[in-house]
């Protein structure tokens, strides 16, 4: 059992997070909720700074109000601007912390704001149907100038200038968008009068995905450049990141490409537009997935994300990756009906698996905007503990910064439908073989994994060169603690582990033959 000690003081924490030689800087915890609705009883910035002062590895997260926002009055979130913005921002500045401003989908104001939605068809930035109807949905073929105008409004504001006066030189500033605006999709292209005027009917799916993707890349780059122009002192420090941005379900079923802009040259348009993204490692009711108890789960789907992030970093070596986590209470109710227990440590282990699989810069907890802290904290606390655990151990910190994720090449990922050329032949399976495996992924069709139960999930990261390699194994047992489990480490051999529901760490040393738990 790993003993969690007090996390390093904040100055040392920052050095760890910005470690210059690290391929993977140590992670920080954050929440999507910024406490800007009822403030003092939610995760508002003052509470976050108190947690940081106690030694927790959190990223200060503030609300980012709408375009042209001014400094809010005393009615903001039942607290004035001094309480919500100023005092926490001064504390962040004194500690030299990075900061984050979180908001809705910025570009949605191109249809939410009637001054844009009601523009004449030839000037409108939204989808114009072949019948001349204006739909409240963004178009990749409309005028670019409105995207630039709106982008400048978001950052050239009284509030942003005020925050820059309070903290002119943060190491970096994340502007995080919910990134769920409504768009014209590629398979709707022939319902767009502009597309039809440009290209006509009968083009291939690949052509449509390409031109639609190209159109959005052009418009988002104009939007983001305008946002940067309005930022003043923060311009060269900003990271523009959006929710989503990865495709965990790549290859899961035949029509997955209908919802994707994949082309022979691009797995996604994300790295051509965004500085970073926050992928949804979610257990939810509508997808019928689980935390690893059943085969269709984020542990499986997010093994797809590894190859995507590798590709993103070929396009943008500084691409900023966040992992967003959530466990839907509706799904928990179904688990309880099925006789499943869901103690907090089980959720923590689920989060930890996603962390070591993708090694994000931020692990971001999702909770509804209206939920009070005393209702949700038990869940968010698991995310904070998972992150703090990495900071608390020199061994874990070294493996996080320097380790290479180990692929299990004896297995194939079960999502094999129309896999893109850029992903073909790439490693997409990282779960280690164990003595408790219920299946072999390549022996069943993807639809069959829904009903299979998994008693253990294990993965490994490796440091060093042969014959002085070391492996860190993280494993968890979602159904309950397991004893004497045989875990196969590729290029090494079998290791026997006791694996806890809340997760277990194990270190293997090639030179000495030693293997021990942390």
C-alpha positions as CSV (number, residue, x, y, z in Angstrom):
1,X,0.0,0.0,0.0
2,X,1.5,3.4,-1.0
3,X,1.6,5.8,1.9
4,X,0.6,9.3,0.8
5,X,2.7,12.0,2.6
6,X,2.1,15.7,2.6
7,X,2.6,17.1,-0.9
8,X,5.6,19.4,-1.3
9,X,5.2,23.1,-0.7
10,X,3.7,25.0,-3.6
11,X,7.0,26.4,-4.8
12,X,8.5,22.9,-5.1
13,X,5.2,21.7,-6.7
14,X,5.6,24.2,-9.4
15,X,9.2,23.2,-10.1
16,X,8.0,19.6,-10.4
17,X,5.2,20.6,-12.8
18,X,7.6,22.7,-15.0
19,X,10.5,20.2,-14.9
20,X,12.4,21.2,-18.0
21,X,13.8,17.8,-18.9
22,X,10.5,16.0,-18.4
23,X,8.6,14.6,-21.3
24,X,5.5,14.5,-19.0
25,X,5.4,17.2,-16.3
26,X,3.6,16.1,-13.2
27,X,-0.2,16.5,-13.2
28,X,-2.5,19.0,-11.5
29,X,-6.0,18.4,-10.4
30,X,-8.9,20.8,-11.3
31,X,-12.7,20.8,-11.7
32,X,-14.9,21.9,-14.4
33,X,-17.0,23.7,-11.8
34,X,-15.6,27.1,-11.0
35,X,-18.1,28.0,-8.2
36,X,-19.3,31.0,-10.1
37,X,-23.0,30.3,-9.3
38,X,-23.1,30.1,-5.6
39,X,-19.4,30.5,-4.9
40,X,-18.7,29.9,-1.2
41,X,-20.5,26.5,-1.0
42,X,-18.9,25.3,-4.3
43,X,-15.4,24.9,-5.7
44,X,-14.8,28.7,-6.0
45,X,-11.2,30.0,-6.4
46,X,-10.8,31.0,-2.8
47,X,-11.5,27.4,-1.7
48,X,-9.1,26.1,-4.4
49,X,-6.3,28.4,-3.0
50,X,-6.9,27.1,0.5
51,X,-6.5,23.5,-0.8
52,X,-3.2,24.5,-2.5
53,X,-2.0,26.1,0.7
54,X,-2.7,22.8,2.4
55,X,-0.3,21.2,-0.1
56,X,-2.6,19.8,-2.7
57,X,-1.6,19.9,-6.4
58,X,-4.5,21.9,-7.8
59,X,-4.7,24.3,-10.7
60,X,-6.5,27.5,-9.8
61,X,-9.6,27.7,-12.0
62,X,-11.8,30.8,-12.5
63,X,-14.9,31.5,-14.4
64,X,-14.5,33.1,-17.8
65,X,-17.6,35.2,-18.5
66,X,-19.0,36.0,-21.9
67,X,-17.6,38.3,-24.6
68,X,-16.9,41.9,-23.6
69,X,-17.3,41.1,-19.9
70,X,-16.7,43.8,-17.4
71,X,-15.6,43.3,-13.8
72,X,-18.6,41.8,-12.1
73,X,-20.5,43.7,-9.4
74,X,-21.3,42.5,-5.8
75,X,-24.0,40.1,-7.0
76,X,-21.6,37.8,-8.8
77,X,-22.0,34.3,-7.5
78,X,-23.3,35.7,-4.2
79,X,-19.9,37.3,-3.7
80,X,-18.3,40.4,-5.0
81,X,-15.4,40.5,-7.4
82,X,-12.9,41.0,-4.6
83,X,-13.9,37.7,-3.0
84,X,-14.3,35.7,-6.2
85,X,-11.6,37.1,-8.5
86,X,-9.2,39.5,-6.9
87,X,-8.1,37.9,-3.6
88,X,-7.6,34.4,-5.1
89,X,-5.8,35.8,-8.1
90,X,-3.5,37.8,-5.9
91,X,-2.7,34.6,-4.0
92,X,-2.0,32.7,-7.2
93,X,0.3,35.5,-8.4
94,X,2.2,35.5,-5.1
95,X,2.8,31.8,-5.5
96,X,3.6,32.0,-9.2
97,X,1.0,29.5,-10.2
98,X,-0.5,28.8,-13.6
99,X,-4.2,29.6,-13.8
100,X,-7.2,28.6,-15.9
101,X,-10.3,30.4,-17.0
102,X,-13.2,28.1,-17.9
103,X,-16.3,29.0,-19.9
104,X,-19.0,27.9,-22.4
105,X,-18.3,27.3,-26.1
106,X,-16.9,30.7,-27.2
107,X,-17.9,30.5,-30.9
108,X,-21.6,29.6,-30.1
109,X,-22.3,33.3,-29.8
110,X,-22.2,33.4,-33.6
111,X,-25.7,31.9,-33.4
112,X,-26.7,32.7,-29.8
113,X,-26.2,36.4,-30.5
114,X,-29.0,37.6,-32.8
115,X,-26.8,40.3,-34.3
116,X,-25.0,37.4,-36.0
117,X,-27.8,35.0,-36.4
118,X,-30.0,37.6,-38.1
119,X,-27.4,38.7,-40.7
120,X,-28.4,38.4,-44.4
121,X,-27.7,34.9,-45.8
122,X,-24.7,36.0,-47.8
123,X,-23.1,37.5,-44.7
124,X,-24.3,35.0,-42.1
125,X,-21.6,32.8,-40.4
126,X,-24.1,30.0,-39.8
127,X,-25.5,27.1,-41.9
128,X,-27.7,28.3,-44.8
129,X,-29.7,25.4,-46.2
130,X,-30.4,24.8,-49.9
131,X,-33.9,26.2,-49.2
132,X,-32.4,29.4,-47.7
133,X,-33.1,28.7,-44.1
134,X,-30.6,30.0,-41.5
135,X,-29.9,27.3,-39.0
136,X,-28.4,28.1,-35.6
137,X,-25.4,26.0,-36.4
138,X,-21.9,27.0,-37.4
139,X,-20.8,26.7,-41.1
140,X,-17.3,25.9,-42.4
141,X,-18.1,28.0,-45.5
142,X,-19.4,31.3,-44.1
143,X,-17.6,34.6,-43.8
144,X,-14.4,34.5,-41.7
145,X,-14.6,38.1,-40.5
146,X,-17.3,37.4,-37.9
147,X,-15.2,34.7,-36.3
148,X,-12.4,37.2,-35.9
149,X,-14.7,39.9,-34.6
150,X,-16.2,37.6,-31.9
151,X,-12.8,36.2,-30.9
152,X,-11.5,39.7,-30.2
153,X,-14.6,40.4,-28.0
154,X,-13.9,37.4,-25.8
155,X,-10.5,38.7,-24.6
156,X,-10.4,42.5,-25.3
157,X,-12.6,43.1,-22.2
158,X,-12.6,45.0,-18.9
159,X,-12.5,41.8,-16.9
160,X,-9.4,40.3,-18.7
161,X,-7.6,43.6,-18.4
162,X,-8.4,43.7,-14.7
163,X,-7.1,40.2,-14.2
164,X,-3.9,40.9,-16.1
165,X,-3.3,43.9,-13.7
166,X,-3.7,41.5,-10.8
167,X,-1.4,38.9,-12.4
168,X,0.5,40.0,-15.4
169,X,3.1,37.2,-15.6
170,X,1.7,33.7,-14.9
171,X,3.8,30.8,-16.2
172,X,0.8,29.9,-18.4
173,X,-2.9,30.7,-18.7
174,X,-5.3,28.1,-19.9
175,X,-8.5,29.4,-21.5
176,X,-10.8,26.3,-21.5
177,X,-13.9,26.1,-23.7
178,X,-16.7,23.7,-23.2
179,X,-16.4,23.2,-26.9
180,X,-19.9,21.8,-27.7
181,X,-21.1,24.4,-30.2
182,X,-23.5,23.1,-32.9
183,X,-21.8,22.6,-36.3
184,X,-22.7,21.6,-39.8
185,X,-21.4,18.1,-40.1
186,X,-19.7,16.7,-43.2
187,X,-22.5,14.2,-44.0
188,X,-24.9,17.2,-44.1
189,X,-22.7,19.1,-46.6
190,X,-25.2,18.7,-49.5
191,X,-27.8,20.4,-47.4
192,X,-25.7,23.5,-47.3
193,X,-26.3,26.0,-50.2
194,X,-22.7,27.3,-49.9
195,X,-21.2,23.8,-50.2
196,X,-23.4,23.1,-53.2
197,X,-22.4,26.3,-54.9
198,X,-18.7,25.6,-54.3
199,X,-18.6,21.8,-55.1
200,X,-21.9,20.5,-56.3
201,X,-23.5,17.1,-55.5
202,X,-21.9,13.6,-55.7
203,X,-18.5,14.2,-54.1
204,X,-16.9,11.4,-52.0
205,X,-17.2,11.1,-48.2
206,X,-13.5,11.7,-48.0
207,X,-13.7,14.9,-50.0
208,X,-16.5,16.2,-47.8
209,X,-14.6,15.4,-44.6
210,X,-11.6,17.2,-46.1
211,X,-13.2,20.4,-47.2
212,X,-15.4,20.7,-44.1
213,X,-12.3,20.1,-41.9
214,X,-10.3,22.7,-43.9
215,X,-13.1,25.2,-43.5
216,X,-13.3,24.8,-39.7
217,X,-9.5,24.9,-39.4
218,X,-9.4,28.3,-41.2
219,X,-12.2,29.8,-39.1
220,X,-11.0,28.6,-35.7
221,X,-7.5,29.8,-36.4
222,X,-8.9,33.2,-37.3
223,X,-11.0,33.1,-34.1
224,X,-8.1,32.1,-31.9
225,X,-5.7,34.6,-33.4
226,X,-8.2,37.3,-32.6
227,X,-8.5,36.0,-29.1
228,X,-4.7,36.2,-28.7
229,X,-4.6,39.7,-30.1
230,X,-6.9,40.8,-27.3
231,X,-4.9,39.3,-24.5
232,X,-2.1,41.9,-24.1
233,X,0.3,40.6,-21.5
234,X,-1.0,37.1,-21.6
235,X,-0.8,36.6,-25.3
236,X,2.4,34.6,-25.3
237,X,1.4,32.6,-22.2
238,X,-2.1,31.5,-23.3
239,X,-3.1,27.9,-24.0
240,X,-6.4,27.6,-25.8
241,X,-8.0,24.3,-25.0
242,X,-11.3,22.7,-25.7
243,X,-13.4,19.9,-24.2
244,X,-13.3,16.7,-26.2
245,X,-10.9,16.8,-29.2
246,X,-10.1,13.1,-29.2
247,X,-12.0,10.1,-30.6
248,X,-12.0,7.2,-28.0
249,X,-14.5,5.3,-30.1
250,X,-12.4,5.2,-33.2
251,X,-13.1,1.8,-34.9
252,X,-15.8,0.8,-32.5
253,X,-18.6,0.4,-35.1
254,X,-19.0,0.8,-38.8
255,X,-20.4,4.3,-38.8
256,X,-18.0,5.9,-36.4
257,X,-16.5,8.0,-39.2
258,X,-19.9,9.7,-39.7
259,X,-19.1,11.7,-36.6
260,X,-15.4,12.3,-37.4
261,X,-13.4,14.5,-39.8
262,X,-10.7,11.8,-40.2
263,X,-8.8,11.9,-43.5
264,X,-5.7,10.0,-44.8
265,X,-3.7,13.0,-43.5
266,X,-5.5,13.7,-40.3
267,X,-6.9,11.7,-37.4
268,X,-8.7,14.8,-36.3
269,X,-8.6,18.5,-37.0
270,X,-7.9,19.2,-33.3
271,X,-4.1,19.8,-33.3
272,X,-4.5,22.1,-36.4
273,X,-6.7,24.5,-34.3
274,X,-6.4,24.0,-30.6
275,X,-3.3,24.3,-28.3
276,X,-4.8,21.5,-26.2
277,X,-7.9,19.5,-25.3
278,X,-9.6,17.8,-22.4
279,X,-10.8,14.4,-23.3
280,X,-13.9,12.9,-21.6
281,X,-12.9,9.8,-19.7
282,X,-16.5,9.4,-18.6
283,X,-18.6,6.6,-17.1
284,X,-22.1,7.5,-18.1
285,X,-25.6,6.2,-18.5
286,X,-26.3,6.9,-22.2
287,X,-23.3,4.8,-23.5
288,X,-24.0,1.9,-21.1
289,X,-20.3,1.6,-20.2
290,X,-18.6,1.1,-16.9
291,X,-15.6,1.8,-14.8
292,X,-13.8,-1.3,-16.0
293,X,-16.3,-3.9,-14.6
294,X,-17.6,-4.5,-18.1
295,X,-15.6,-4.7,-21.3
296,X,-17.0,-1.6,-23.0
297,X,-15.4,1.0,-20.7
298,X,-13.1,4.0,-20.9
299,X,-10.1,1.8,-20.1
300,X,-10.7,0.1,-23.5
301,X,-11.7,3.2,-25.5
302,X,-9.0,5.4,-24.2
303,X,-6.3,3.1,-25.3
304,X,-7.3,4.5,-28.7
305,X,-6.4,8.0,-27.5
306,X,-2.7,7.1,-27.0
307,X,-2.0,6.9,-30.8
308,X,-4.1,10.0,-31.3
309,X,-2.0,12.1,-28.9
310,X,1.2,10.8,-30.5
311,X,-0.1,12.1,-33.8
312,X,-1.2,15.4,-32.3
313,X,2.3,16.0,-30.9
314,X,3.8,15.3,-34.4
315,X,1.7,18.3,-35.5
316,X,2.2,20.4,-32.3
317,X,5.0,19.2,-30.0
318,X,3.6,21.4,-27.2
319,X,0.1,20.1,-27.4
320,X,-1.5,20.3,-24.0
321,X,-3.5,17.3,-22.8
322,X,-6.1,17.2,-20.0
323,X,-8.1,14.2,-18.8
324,X,-11.7,15.0,-17.8
325,X,-13.2,12.5,-15.5
326,X,-16.8,11.8,-14.4
327,X,-18.9,9.0,-12.9
328,X,-22.6,9.4,-13.7
329,X,-24.9,8.8,-10.7
330,X,-27.5,7.2,-13.1
331,X,-24.9,4.5,-14.0
332,X,-24.0,4.1,-10.4
333,X,-27.7,3.3,-9.6
334,X,-27.7,0.6,-12.3
335,X,-24.5,-0.8,-10.9
336,X,-26.1,-1.0,-7.4
337,X,-29.1,-2.8,-9.0
338,X,-26.7,-5.3,-10.4
339,X,-25.2,-5.9,-6.9
340,X,-22.1,-3.8,-7.6
341,X,-20.5,-1.8,-4.8
342,X,-19.0,1.6,-5.7
343,X,-16.8,2.8,-2.9
344,X,-14.8,6.0,-3.4
345,X,-11.5,4.1,-3.8
346,X,-12.9,2.2,-6.8
347,X,-13.4,5.5,-8.6
348,X,-10.0,6.7,-7.6
349,X,-8.4,3.6,-9.2
350,X,-10.4,4.2,-12.4
351,X,-9.1,7.7,-12.6
352,X,-5.5,6.6,-11.8
353,X,-5.7,4.1,-14.7
354,X,-6.6,6.9,-17.1
355,X,-3.8,9.1,-15.7
356,X,-1.1,6.5,-16.3
357,X,-2.4,5.5,-19.7
358,X,-2.3,9.1,-21.1
359,X,-0.3,11.1,-18.6
360,X,-2.2,14.4,-18.7
361,X,-1.0,17.8,-17.6
362,X,-4.4,18.3,-15.8
363,X,-6.9,15.8,-14.4
364,X,-10.2,17.7,-14.5
365,X,-13.2,16.5,-12.4
366,X,-16.6,17.1,-13.9
367,X,-19.6,18.0,-11.7
368,X,-22.8,19.9,-12.5
369,X,-22.7,23.7,-12.1
370,X,-25.4,23.6,-9.5
371,X,-24.0,20.9,-7.2
372,X,-22.8,21.9,-3.8
373,X,-19.3,21.0,-2.6
374,X,-20.5,19.0,0.4
375,X,-22.5,16.8,-1.9
376,X,-19.7,16.2,-4.4
377,X,-16.5,16.4,-2.5
378,X,-16.2,12.7,-1.8
379,X,-15.9,12.1,-5.6
380,X,-13.6,15.0,-6.4
381,X,-11.4,14.1,-3.4
382,X,-10.5,10.8,-5.2
383,X,-9.2,12.8,-8.2
384,X,-7.2,15.1,-5.9
385,X,-5.7,12.0,-4.1
386,X,-4.8,10.3,-7.3
387,X,-2.8,13.4,-8.4
388,X,-1.3,14.0,-5.0
389,X,-0.1,10.4,-4.9
390,X,2.1,11.0,-7.9
391,X,3.6,14.1,-6.3
392,X,4.2,12.4,-3.0
393,X,6.4,9.6,-4.2
394,X,9.9,10.2,-5.9
395,X,9.5,6.8,-7.5
396,X,6.1,7.6,-9.1
397,X,7.2,11.1,-10.1
398,X,10.3,9.7,-11.9
399,X,8.2,7.1,-13.8
400,X,5.6,9.8,-14.6
401,X,8.2,12.2,-16.1
402,X,10.4,9.7,-17.9
403,X,8.6,6.4,-18.3
404,X,7.5,4.9,-21.6
405,X,4.0,3.3,-21.8
406,X,4.4,-0.5,-22.5
407,X,2.3,-1.9,-25.3
408,X,0.9,-5.4,-25.1
409,X,1.5,-6.6,-28.7
410,X,0.1,-10.1,-28.0
411,X,-3.4,-8.5,-28.1
412,X,-5.3,-6.4,-30.6
413,X,-7.7,-3.6,-29.7
414,X,-11.3,-4.8,-30.2
415,X,-12.3,-1.6,-32.1
416,X,-11.3,-2.6,-35.7
417,X,-14.0,-1.1,-37.9
418,X,-12.5,1.2,-40.6
419,X,-9.4,2.1,-38.7
420,X,-7.7,5.1,-40.3
421,X,-4.5,4.6,-42.2
422,X,-2.6,6.8,-39.7
423,X,-3.5,4.4,-36.9
424,X,-3.0,1.1,-38.7
425,X,-0.1,-0.8,-37.3
426,X,0.2,1.5,-34.3
427,X,0.0,0.2,-30.7
428,X,-3.5,0.5,-29.4
429,X,-3.6,-2.1,-26.6
430,X,-1.8,-1.5,-23.3
431,X,-3.7,-3.7,-20.8
432,X,-1.3,-6.4,-19.6
433,X,-2.3,-10.0,-19.7
434,X,-3.2,-11.5,-16.3
435,X,-4.2,-14.8,-14.9
436,X,-7.8,-13.5,-14.4
437,X,-8.5,-12.4,-18.0
438,X,-11.9,-13.5,-19.2
439,X,-11.2,-13.1,-22.9
440,X,-8.7,-12.4,-25.6
441,X,-9.7,-9.1,-27.4
442,X,-8.9,-10.4,-30.9
443,X,-11.1,-13.5,-30.4
444,X,-14.4,-11.6,-30.2
445,X,-16.3,-9.0,-32.1
446,X,-16.4,-5.6,-30.6
447,X,-20.2,-5.8,-29.8
448,X,-19.5,-8.9,-27.7
449,X,-17.4,-7.1,-25.1
450,X,-20.3,-5.4,-23.6
451,X,-21.3,-8.3,-21.4
452,X,-17.9,-9.5,-20.3
453,X,-16.7,-8.9,-16.8
454,X,-13.1,-7.9,-15.9
455,X,-11.6,-8.6,-12.5
456,X,-8.3,-6.9,-13.1
457,X,-6.8,-4.1,-15.2
458,X,-3.0,-3.7,-15.3
459,X,-0.6,-1.5,-17.3
460,X,3.1,-0.6,-17.1
461,X,5.5,2.2,-17.9
462,X,9.2,1.4,-18.3
463,X,12.4,3.4,-17.8
464,X,16.0,2.6,-18.6
465,X,17.7,0.4,-21.2
466,X,18.3,-3.4,-21.2
467,X,19.7,-4.9,-18.9
468,X,18.9,-2.1,-16.5
469,X,15.2,-1.5,-17.2
470,X,12.6,-0.9,-14.5
471,X,8.8,-1.2,-14.8
472,X,6.1,0.5,-12.8
473,X,2.9,-1.5,-12.8
474,X,-0.4,0.0,-11.9
475,X,-3.3,-2.4,-11.5
476,X,-6.8,-2.2,-10.0
477,X,-9.5,-4.8,-9.4
478,X,-12.9,-3.1,-9.8
479,X,-15.0,-6.0,-8.4
480,X,-12.9,-6.3,-5.2
481,X,-9.4,-7.1,-4.0
482,X,-7.6,-10.0,-5.7
483,X,-4.7,-12.1,-4.4
484,X,-1.8,-13.7,-6.1
485,X,-2.6,-12.4,-9.6
486,X,-0.1,-13.3,-12.3
487,X,0.6,-10.2,-14.5
488,X,2.6,-10.7,-17.7
489,X,5.1,-7.9,-18.3
490,X,6.2,-7.8,-21.9
491,X,9.9,-8.5,-22.5
492,X,10.3,-9.5,-18.8
493,X,8.0,-12.2,-17.6
494,X,5.4,-12.9,-15.0
495,X,5.0,-11.0,-11.7
496,X,2.7,-12.1,-8.9
497,X,0.7,-9.2,-7.4
498,X,-2.0,-8.6,-4.8
499,X,-4.3,-6.1,-6.4
500,X,-6.6,-3.8,-4.5
501,X,-9.9,-2.4,-5.6
502,X,-8.4,1.0,-4.9
503,X,-5.4,0.3,-7.0
504,X,-1.9,-1.1,-6.4
505,X,1.6,0.0,-7.5
506,X,4.4,-2.5,-8.1
507,X,8.0,-1.9,-9.2
508,X,10.1,-4.5,-11.1
509,X,13.9,-4.1,-11.5
510,X,15.6,-6.1,-14.3
511,X,19.1,-5.8,-13.0
512,X,18.4,-7.1,-9.5
513,X,15.4,-9.3,-10.3
514,X,13.6,-7.5,-7.4
515,X,9.9,-6.9,-7.5
516,X,8.1,-5.1,-4.8
517,X,4.9,-3.1,-4.0
518,X,4.8,0.6,-3.2
